């Protein structure tokens, strides 16, 4: 439970369905210091008001409530690797490691220790069993809220115990359910930022946590022409257009986009839109929700970012455990550090982190 509307409704639905429910909130790490009002910083997922709301919801539903301290494990398994990934000139998604190591790792172990048989969250996704009996991760019914992309790290043991009560509803229906249940979180606004960012954006956070992470360097064209100076590779991502300190300021010059972060040279490679895009994405470690790779290349679709559109292509499992995805059409947002997640209709096949240079 996070004190938000989704997890509150998930708990209420399970109580209504007759399950013996226990509410758990994780206390996650946040940067030390205080906010603009002089209050100690708190992770957005477990701020004092969120804890109070989650506890009140549990009391209203008549279920036990526990808050579990996970500050250090969250910092070690999620935040520090996220910072390190930026230092390596990639654009990481911390939700992957959080779901794998914290929610369905640390939290799952605590839930099982309490005697639980399943773990439910407020994610917009679904689980079912295929014709051969294997558990399948499916997209949530709400296309705009679907969170299967960040859950692709789950395998058969996880899916066997996972429940996503909100996955069969769209967001408006979830809010209406919250009103019907009389939940105080029914109108709670959603937080879109990373939960552990408490002061400014991710750039200022990185600078405070690792002062030497960003070193200025040259902005180069694909032909090697120096046309400016960047502020530090961690502050840019593939496809970015705004915020480039270019010497070329002519009004008739073609807009320039980030094509690549060249860590060995500490150089930002830029070019016009027609140079942006890739027909191939590669991952070094491919995770399959079925716990087994397809026996041959598979025709399917893939997303290369959470908000990206699915694109058709061919998935090639590799002998070393990695994978290569060949798109039918060039994709602009293939970005090292982001996830390549593959789908067969509503079913999540699996995914992995895109490597530097697309692989």
Kinemage of the C-alpha trace (Angstrom):
@kinemage 1
@onewidth
@group {chain A} dominant
@subgroup {mainchain}
@vectorlist {calphas} color= white
{ca unk a 1} P 0.000 0.000 0.000
{ca unk a 2} L 1.335 3.423 -0.962
{ca unk a 3} L -1.441 5.711 0.230
{ca unk a 4} L -2.561 6.233 -3.368
{ca unk a 5} L -5.860 5.424 -4.996
{ca unk a 6} L -4.695 2.365 -6.972
{ca unk a 7} L -3.271 0.337 -4.082
{ca unk a 8} L -6.179 1.416 -1.858
{ca unk a 9} L -8.719 0.127 -4.385
{ca unk a 10} L -6.679 -3.061 -4.883
{ca unk a 11} L -6.915 -3.767 -1.141
{ca unk a 12} L -10.626 -2.919 -1.026
{ca unk a 13} L -11.422 -5.209 -3.956
{ca unk a 14} L -9.617 -8.126 -2.340
{ca unk a 15} L -11.417 -7.583 0.955
{ca unk a 16} L -14.723 -7.472 -0.933
{ca unk a 17} L -13.816 -10.744 -2.663
{ca unk a 18} L -13.276 -12.448 0.684
{ca unk a 19} L -9.491 -12.573 0.869
{ca unk a 20} L -7.681 -12.322 4.195
{ca unk a 21} L -5.724 -9.126 3.434
{ca unk a 22} L -2.720 -7.558 5.151
{ca unk a 23} L -1.548 -4.093 4.143
{ca unk a 24} L 2.179 -3.403 3.898
{ca unk a 25} L 3.910 -0.119 3.117
{ca unk a 26} L 7.624 0.026 2.369
{ca unk a 27} L 9.681 2.847 3.847
{ca unk a 28} L 12.022 3.772 0.986
{ca unk a 29} L 15.146 5.911 0.913
{ca unk a 30} L 15.021 9.613 0.095
{ca unk a 31} L 17.755 12.214 -0.063
{ca unk a 32} L 18.617 13.760 3.285
{ca unk a 33} L 17.671 17.369 3.882
{ca unk a 34} L 14.441 19.335 4.077
{ca unk a 35} L 11.879 20.680 1.671
{ca unk a 36} L 10.874 24.293 1.034
{ca unk a 37} L 8.731 24.215 4.188
{ca unk a 38} L 11.509 22.951 6.443
{ca unk a 39} L 10.074 19.420 6.656
{ca unk a 40} L 12.440 16.421 6.394
{ca unk a 41} L 12.589 14.988 2.889
{ca unk a 42} L 10.588 11.816 2.337
{ca unk a 43} L 10.250 9.402 -0.536
{ca unk a 44} L 7.078 10.232 -2.484
{ca unk a 45} L 5.874 6.651 -2.028
{ca unk a 46} L 5.980 6.867 1.761
{ca unk a 47} L 5.714 10.522 2.759
{ca unk a 48} L 4.110 11.064 6.211
{ca unk a 49} L 0.725 11.936 4.694
{ca unk a 50} L 0.869 8.813 2.481
{ca unk a 51} L 1.632 6.632 5.507
{ca unk a 52} L -1.258 8.212 7.415
{ca unk a 53} L -3.649 7.682 4.499
{ca unk a 54} L -2.593 4.063 3.968
{ca unk a 55} L -2.998 3.353 7.680
{ca unk a 56} L -6.445 5.010 7.665
{ca unk a 57} L -7.508 2.967 4.615
{ca unk a 58} L -6.381 -0.254 6.304
{ca unk a 59} L -8.287 0.663 9.456
{ca unk a 60} L -11.422 1.420 7.431
{ca unk a 61} L -11.117 -1.923 5.625
{ca unk a 62} L -10.501 -3.733 8.895
{ca unk a 63} L -7.136 -5.187 7.881
{ca unk a 64} L -3.754 -5.235 9.671
{ca unk a 65} L -1.216 -2.658 8.511
{ca unk a 66} L 2.568 -2.790 8.704
{ca unk a 67} L 5.196 -0.393 7.502
{ca unk a 68} L 8.503 -2.081 6.716
{ca unk a 69} L 11.803 -0.240 6.648
{ca unk a 70} L 13.592 -0.817 3.352
{ca unk a 71} L 15.615 2.396 3.106
{ca unk a 72} L 19.057 0.863 2.824
{ca unk a 73} L 18.160 -2.036 0.546
{ca unk a 74} L 16.315 0.397 -1.751
{ca unk a 75} L 19.300 2.736 -1.858
{ca unk a 76} L 21.730 -0.124 -2.527
{ca unk a 77} L 19.669 -2.009 -5.122
{ca unk a 78} L 17.867 0.833 -6.912
{ca unk a 79} L 19.310 4.305 -6.338
{ca unk a 80} L 23.037 3.559 -6.424
{ca unk a 81} L 22.870 1.405 -9.601
{ca unk a 82} L 20.709 4.139 -11.180
{ca unk a 83} L 23.393 6.736 -10.450
{ca unk a 84} L 26.136 4.400 -11.711
{ca unk a 85} L 24.223 3.820 -14.946
{ca unk a 86} L 24.107 7.557 -15.624
{ca unk a 87} L 27.852 7.724 -14.934
{ca unk a 88} L 28.273 5.140 -17.721
{ca unk a 89} L 26.456 7.405 -20.230
{ca unk a 90} L 23.159 5.513 -20.268
{ca unk a 91} L 19.578 6.557 -19.434
{ca unk a 92} L 18.364 4.011 -16.844
{ca unk a 93} L 14.839 3.173 -15.701
{ca unk a 94} L 14.903 2.525 -11.916
{ca unk a 95} L 11.436 0.916 -11.973
{ca unk a 96} L 12.970 -2.262 -13.427
{ca unk a 97} L 15.306 -2.868 -10.479
{ca unk a 98} L 12.665 -1.711 -8.006
{ca unk a 99} L 10.095 -4.233 -9.216
{ca unk a 100} L 12.620 -7.026 -9.484
{ca unk a 101} L 14.616 -6.473 -6.285
{ca unk a 102} L 12.312 -4.534 -3.980
{ca unk a 103} L 8.641 -5.257 -4.680
{ca unk a 104} L 8.981 -8.837 -5.932
{ca unk a 105} L 12.166 -9.520 -4.007
{ca unk a 106} L 12.472 -7.844 -0.628
{ca unk a 107} L 8.736 -7.218 -0.150
{ca unk a 108} L 7.705 -10.629 -1.435
{ca unk a 109} L 10.004 -12.283 1.100
{ca unk a 110} L 8.449 -10.229 3.898
{ca unk a 111} L 4.951 -11.106 2.696
{ca unk a 112} L 5.746 -14.816 2.608
{ca unk a 113} L 7.232 -14.548 6.096
{ca unk a 114} L 3.867 -13.234 7.280
{ca unk a 115} L 2.209 -16.336 5.841
{ca unk a 116} L 0.856 -14.707 2.683
{ca unk a 117} L 0.062 -16.815 -0.368
{ca unk a 118} L -0.103 -13.919 -2.842
{ca unk a 119} L 1.195 -10.405 -3.165
{ca unk a 120} L -1.103 -7.777 -4.682
{ca unk a 121} L -0.184 -4.312 -5.928
{ca unk a 122} L -2.039 -1.472 -7.606
{ca unk a 123} L -0.243 -1.931 -10.937
{ca unk a 124} L -2.255 -1.775 -14.158
{ca unk a 125} L -1.427 -5.221 -15.492
{ca unk a 126} L -2.987 -8.698 -15.454
{ca unk a 127} L -1.941 -12.313 -14.889
{ca unk a 128} L -3.522 -15.445 -16.314
{ca unk a 129} L -2.540 -18.971 -17.308
{ca unk a 130} L -2.012 -20.051 -20.880
{ca unk a 131} L -3.255 -23.256 -22.493
{ca unk a 132} L -0.125 -25.128 -21.388
{ca unk a 133} L -0.507 -23.967 -17.782
{ca unk a 134} L 2.266 -21.364 -17.684
{ca unk a 135} L 1.520 -18.033 -16.046
{ca unk a 136} L 1.358 -15.077 -18.401
{ca unk a 137} L 1.840 -11.361 -17.755
{ca unk a 138} L -0.680 -9.315 -19.734
{ca unk a 139} L -1.163 -5.635 -20.386
{ca unk a 140} L -3.614 -3.745 -18.213
{ca unk a 141} L -7.016 -3.027 -19.750
{ca unk a 142} L -6.341 0.732 -19.629
{ca unk a 143} L -3.979 1.361 -22.552
{ca unk a 144} L -2.957 4.761 -21.176
{ca unk a 145} L -2.106 3.389 -17.731
{ca unk a 146} L -0.726 -0.028 -18.689
{ca unk a 147} L 2.355 -0.831 -16.558
{ca unk a 148} L 3.318 -4.194 -18.013
{ca unk a 149} L 6.443 -2.544 -19.461
{ca unk a 150} L 8.043 -2.096 -16.020
{ca unk a 151} L 6.851 -5.534 -14.850
{ca unk a 152} L 8.548 -7.510 -17.627
{ca unk a 153} L 11.211 -8.557 -15.069
{ca unk a 154} L 8.762 -11.012 -13.450
{ca unk a 155} L 9.158 -14.743 -13.993
{ca unk a 156} L 6.991 -17.783 -13.305
{ca unk a 157} L 7.593 -17.877 -9.521
{ca unk a 158} L 6.671 -14.187 -9.273
{ca unk a 159} L 3.609 -14.429 -11.502
{ca unk a 160} L 2.327 -17.466 -9.600
{ca unk a 161} L 1.981 -15.258 -6.506
{ca unk a 162} L 1.218 -11.887 -8.131
{ca unk a 163} L -2.210 -10.253 -8.139
{ca unk a 164} L -3.096 -6.985 -9.878
{ca unk a 165} L -6.709 -6.221 -8.914
{ca unk a 166} L -6.792 -2.917 -10.827
{ca unk a 167} L -5.533 -4.424 -14.080
{ca unk a 168} L -8.988 -5.161 -15.432
{ca unk a 169} L -10.195 -1.583 -14.973
{ca unk a 170} L -9.474 1.786 -16.562
{ca unk a 171} L -8.396 4.640 -14.296
{ca unk a 172} L -11.790 6.368 -14.261
{ca unk a 173} L -13.386 3.117 -13.093
{ca unk a 174} L -10.791 2.745 -10.338
{ca unk a 175} L -11.599 6.224 -9.049
{ca unk a 176} L -15.298 5.423 -9.165
{ca unk a 177} L -14.638 2.251 -7.184
{ca unk a 178} L -12.722 4.322 -4.634
{ca unk a 179} L -15.745 6.595 -4.274
{ca unk a 180} L -18.058 3.611 -3.903
{ca unk a 181} L -15.828 2.141 -1.203
{ca unk a 182} L -15.683 5.552 0.489
{ca unk a 183} L -11.891 5.708 0.298
{ca unk a 184} L -10.285 9.023 1.241
{ca unk a 185} L -7.771 8.542 -1.607
{ca unk a 186} L -10.454 8.658 -4.326
{ca unk a 187} L -9.363 12.077 -5.624
{ca unk a 188} L -5.660 11.785 -4.803
{ca unk a 189} L -3.502 13.259 -7.588
{ca unk a 190} L -0.859 11.040 -9.144
{ca unk a 191} L 2.869 11.607 -8.804
{ca unk a 192} L 4.748 11.377 -12.095
{ca unk a 193} L 8.312 12.009 -10.881
{ca unk a 194} L 10.833 9.499 -9.573
{ca unk a 195} L 9.850 8.712 -6.002
{ca unk a 196} L 13.259 9.472 -4.466
{ca unk a 197} L 13.697 12.895 -6.085
{ca unk a 198} L 12.835 15.437 -3.407
{ca unk a 199} L 14.678 18.565 -4.556
{ca unk a 200} L 14.674 19.725 -8.174
{ca unk a 201} L 15.137 17.406 -11.160
{ca unk a 202} L 17.318 14.356 -11.697
{ca unk a 203} L 20.256 16.490 -12.921
{ca unk a 204} L 20.582 18.387 -9.652
{ca unk a 205} L 20.126 15.121 -7.735
{ca unk a 206} L 22.981 13.483 -9.646
{ca unk a 207} L 25.218 16.503 -9.074
{ca unk a 208} L 24.582 16.365 -5.320
{ca unk a 209} L 25.012 12.615 -5.001
{ca unk a 210} L 28.048 12.301 -7.290
{ca unk a 211} L 29.660 15.743 -7.812
{ca unk a 212} L 32.140 14.474 -10.428
{ca unk a 213} L 29.544 12.611 -12.509
{ca unk a 214} L 29.279 15.281 -15.220
{ca unk a 215} L 32.307 16.651 -17.051
{ca unk a 216} L 31.871 19.188 -19.889
{ca unk a 217} L 32.982 17.994 -23.298
{ca unk a 218} L 32.605 18.558 -27.036
{ca unk a 219} L 29.409 18.395 -29.037
{ca unk a 220} L 30.283 16.741 -32.335
{ca unk a 221} L 28.449 16.020 -35.558
{ca unk a 222} L 28.534 12.489 -36.971
{ca unk a 223} L 31.354 13.751 -39.244
{ca unk a 224} L 33.412 14.879 -36.251
{ca unk a 225} L 32.844 18.646 -36.504
{ca unk a 226} L 32.958 20.382 -33.115
{ca unk a 227} L 29.883 22.628 -32.840
{ca unk a 228} L 29.568 23.277 -29.117
{ca unk a 229} L 30.214 22.195 -25.534
{ca unk a 230} L 27.938 19.986 -23.450
{ca unk a 231} L 27.472 20.201 -19.669
{ca unk a 232} L 28.077 16.509 -18.985
{ca unk a 233} L 26.821 13.344 -20.690
{ca unk a 234} L 24.474 12.298 -17.826
{ca unk a 235} L 22.362 15.373 -18.563
{ca unk a 236} L 21.404 14.237 -22.074
{ca unk a 237} L 19.580 11.359 -23.712
{ca unk a 238} L 19.134 10.018 -27.237
{ca unk a 239} L 16.536 11.996 -29.176
{ca unk a 240} L 16.876 15.143 -27.045
{ca unk a 241} L 16.609 18.445 -28.897
{ca unk a 242} L 16.263 21.144 -26.238
{ca unk a 243} L 19.105 22.296 -24.030
{ca unk a 244} L 21.952 21.783 -26.514
{ca unk a 245} L 24.670 24.442 -26.295
{ca unk a 246} L 25.388 24.695 -29.993
{ca unk a 247} L 27.615 27.277 -31.646
{ca unk a 248} L 25.406 27.028 -34.756
{ca unk a 249} L 22.529 29.437 -34.081
{ca unk a 250} L 21.380 30.271 -37.605
{ca unk a 251} L 17.598 30.477 -37.891
{ca unk a 252} L 17.684 28.441 -41.102
{ca unk a 253} L 19.903 25.687 -39.672
{ca unk a 254} L 18.290 22.257 -39.325
{ca unk a 255} L 17.302 21.343 -35.735
{ca unk a 256} L 19.859 19.077 -34.108
{ca unk a 257} L 19.120 16.034 -31.943
{ca unk a 258} L 21.246 13.853 -29.689
{ca unk a 259} L 22.275 10.770 -31.676
{ca unk a 260} L 24.672 9.149 -29.229
{ca unk a 261} L 26.495 9.587 -25.928
{ca unk a 262} L 30.141 8.746 -26.666
{ca unk a 263} L 31.568 7.963 -23.220
{ca unk a 264} L 35.176 7.106 -24.276
{ca unk a 265} L 35.548 10.576 -25.814
{ca unk a 266} L 33.142 12.293 -23.400
{ca unk a 267} L 31.468 13.602 -26.536
{ca unk a 268} L 27.844 14.272 -27.374
{ca unk a 269} L 27.095 13.252 -30.959
{ca unk a 270} L 24.300 15.227 -32.623
{ca unk a 271} L 22.684 15.431 -36.024
{ca unk a 272} L 19.490 16.305 -37.909
{ca unk a 273} L 16.306 14.296 -37.509
{ca unk a 274} L 16.986 12.110 -40.544
{ca unk a 275} L 20.114 10.731 -38.814
{ca unk a 276} L 18.131 9.777 -35.722
{ca unk a 277} L 16.800 6.241 -35.500
{ca unk a 278} L 17.825 2.608 -35.406
{ca unk a 279} L 16.631 -0.575 -37.064
{ca unk a 280} L 18.156 -2.775 -34.358
{ca unk a 281} L 18.080 -2.911 -30.559
{ca unk a 282} L 20.278 -5.294 -28.600
{ca unk a 283} L 20.191 -6.416 -24.988
{ca unk a 284} L 22.914 -8.347 -23.210
{ca unk a 285} L 20.585 -10.167 -20.821
{ca unk a 286} L 17.062 -10.984 -21.996
{ca unk a 287} L 14.497 -12.033 -19.382
{ca unk a 288} L 11.519 -14.109 -20.491
{ca unk a 289} L 8.336 -14.216 -18.421
{ca unk a 290} L 7.965 -17.890 -19.368
{ca unk a 291} L 11.507 -18.506 -17.982
{ca unk a 292} L 12.534 -19.878 -21.381
{ca unk a 293} L 13.525 -18.257 -24.654
{ca unk a 294} L 11.658 -19.008 -27.896
{ca unk a 295} L 13.305 -21.797 -29.827
{ca unk a 296} L 13.545 -19.673 -32.971
{ca unk a 297} L 13.219 -16.030 -34.076
{ca unk a 298} L 9.803 -14.706 -33.115
{ca unk a 299} L 7.645 -12.209 -34.966
{ca unk a 300} L 6.228 -9.769 -32.382
{ca unk a 301} L 6.159 -6.117 -31.307
{ca unk a 302} L 8.437 -4.186 -28.960
{ca unk a 303} L 8.527 -0.983 -26.941
{ca unk a 304} L 11.826 0.805 -26.316
{ca unk a 305} L 10.516 3.258 -23.705
{ca unk a 306} L 7.592 3.267 -21.294
{ca unk a 307} L 5.656 5.843 -23.311
{ca unk a 308} L 6.830 4.651 -26.727
{ca unk a 309} L 4.507 3.042 -29.239
{ca unk a 310} L 4.893 -0.642 -29.963
{ca unk a 311} L 6.763 -1.359 -33.172
{ca unk a 312} L 6.709 -4.564 -35.202
{ca unk a 313} L 9.778 -6.634 -35.894
{ca unk a 314} L 11.660 -9.871 -35.324
{ca unk a 315} L 13.054 -11.002 -31.963
{ca unk a 316} L 16.256 -13.048 -32.191
{ca unk a 317} L 17.200 -14.867 -28.951
{ca unk a 318} L 20.989 -15.196 -28.757
{ca unk a 319} L 23.027 -18.158 -27.430
{ca unk a 320} L 24.714 -15.977 -24.788
{ca unk a 321} L 21.378 -15.089 -23.155
{ca unk a 322} L 21.001 -11.751 -24.870
{ca unk a 323} L 18.700 -10.823 -27.731
{ca unk a 324} L 18.554 -8.735 -30.872
{ca unk a 325} L 15.375 -7.097 -32.122
{ca unk a 326} L 15.142 -6.063 -35.776
{ca unk a 327} L 12.480 -3.411 -36.380
{ca unk a 328} L 10.515 -3.178 -39.598
{ca unk a 329} L 10.928 0.607 -39.484
{ca unk a 330} L 13.659 2.747 -37.839
{ca unk a 331} L 12.881 3.718 -34.240
{ca unk a 332} L 13.969 7.119 -32.930
{ca unk a 333} L 14.040 6.293 -29.223
{ca unk a 334} L 16.330 3.244 -28.965
{ca unk a 335} L 18.294 4.406 -25.920
{ca unk a 336} L 21.024 2.634 -23.909
{ca unk a 337} L 19.720 2.000 -20.386
{ca unk a 338} L 16.057 1.898 -21.310
{ca unk a 339} L 14.113 -1.343 -21.680
{ca unk a 340} L 13.326 -3.323 -24.802
{ca unk a 341} L 10.071 -5.112 -23.919
{ca unk a 342} L 8.452 -7.521 -26.366
{ca unk a 343} L 4.767 -8.382 -26.770
{ca unk a 344} L 2.604 -10.919 -28.540
{ca unk a 345} L -0.675 -9.056 -28.540
{ca unk a 346} L -1.514 -8.423 -24.876
{ca unk a 347} L 1.010 -10.981 -23.620
{ca unk a 348} L 4.426 -9.831 -22.400
{ca unk a 349} L 7.144 -12.052 -23.826
{ca unk a 350} L 9.936 -10.465 -21.829
{ca unk a 351} L 12.570 -7.788 -22.071
{ca unk a 352} L 15.989 -6.493 -21.196
{ca unk a 353} L 18.066 -3.325 -20.924
{ca unk a 354} L 19.312 -1.853 -24.199
{ca unk a 355} L 23.101 -1.818 -24.289
{ca unk a 356} L 25.460 0.974 -25.313
{ca unk a 357} L 25.506 1.397 -29.061
{ca unk a 358} L 22.108 -0.316 -29.196
{ca unk a 359} L 23.668 -3.483 -27.895
